[in-house]
Every structure is written in C-alpha cells, then in structure tokens.
C-alpha cells in the first residue's frame, strides 16, 4: 500500500514546470526538493546579495505555516513520508503564496543591496 505522496507526482511536477519568474530550477527526488530562486529566469542570473531573497521567502512561508529551509536563494522541502495528497496541495498553495509575496516585495524595490 502506497501513501498519497507517491500519487502526487503531477502536483510535484508543477514546481518543475513552473513559469514563475523567480523559479530558475527545481531539483529533487520524490518530495525532497529544492527550488532555486533567480533574478532572471532566462539567464539564471543569481540575486545580489545572495541569500536575501531566500530569507525573505523563508519568512513568508513561515508566516503561512509552511516549514522550509532557505539555503541562500534555494528553498528546500523535506516533508514527512506520511504526507497526504491534501497536505501536498496545501504545501504547494502556501509556497505559491510566499513566492507571490516575494515577487511583490522585489517589484516594490525592497531588495536593496
């Protein structure tokens, strides 16, 4: 008997197929994954200074009840193996909300070197 997380590959691939301007690359296996945040999606240009955008997104995720780890401008996910499909949906929705808030923060000129 498999868990719901094994049946949610299409949801996980939504990260990999993301057209969000901040998502440069998604790496991982199963639900263990990292989302790389970039300043320019086309060139994969990194943010300067490194880590500031990742920290901001980490804080937004925490506000939404999502536990992630910021490794500079990469956001790491490592949910429990017993996570349900509904919980994966919630994880994705909360991360998307944090991503949008981070994009708005950058667009407002708050990323100061």
Secondary structure, DSSP 8 states (H G I E B T S, - for coil): ---GGGG-HHHHHHHHT---TTEEEEEEETTEEEEEE-SBTTTTB--SSTTHHHHHHHHHHHHTT---EEETTEEEE---TT--HHHHHHHHHHHHHHHHHHHHHHHTT----
